[in-house]
């Protein structure tokens, strides 16, 4: 090993990329359900009307997360 090399990253960087990409959908899901809980707390009678929108929002956010992992595997590269 050369003395001028301070750190070496080996292996796939796709796992690191998806780990960072999972932060966005995690925050998004939290915001969707927090908004639903807050709206239900303000007007409990509207909970049945707004619940389908919660699941649609959740599905869209999770679809983006699945696209992120798929592209991570497609463009799997290594740092070396």
N, C-alpha and C positions, 0 to 999 in steps of 0.2 A: 504494500500500500504506500502510495506517495505521501510524503509529509505535507504537501501543499493542499491536500484534500481535507477540508474541515468536516464535512458531513456528506453522506451518500444516501440517497433515497433509492431503494430498490423495490421492485414489485409493481403492482397495478395502482395507478392513481385514480382509477374509476371509483373505488370505494370511498376515497376521500372526497371526490367530486359529488357523489350521490349523498354522502353524509352532509355536505354543505347545502346541497340542493333540497334536502328534506326539511331544512329549517323553514323555508317559505310555506310549504303546505301545512306544516305543523302550526305555524302562526295563523294561517288562513282558517284552518278548521277550528282553532280556538276562538277566533273572532266571529265566525258564523254561529257557533253554539252560544257564545256569550251574548250576541245580539238577540238570539232567540229567547234565551233565559230572561234577558232584560225586558224584551217586549212582552213576554208572557207575564212577568211580574207586574208590569204596568197595566196590561189589559188581559186578564186571564181568559176572558170569553173568546179572544181571537187566537187562542193557541191551536185550535183545529184548522184554522184557515192558513196559518203561517207555517205549519209543520211541513207541508210538501215543498215549500221553498227552501227550507233548511236542508232537506235531503237532496234536492237538486244542487244546491250550492256545495254540499259535502261531496257529491259525486263528481262535480266538475273539478273541484280542488284535488281530489284523489286521482282523477284521470291525469291531471298535470303531473302529479307525483309519479305515477306509473310511466308516463312518457319520459320523465327525467331518468328513471332507472333504466328504461329501455335504451335511451340514447347513451347512457353511461356504459352499457354493455356493447353497444354498436361502436362507439368511438373509444373503446378501452385502449389506453396507451400506457406506456411506462415512462417513467421519468429518466431512466438511464439512457 
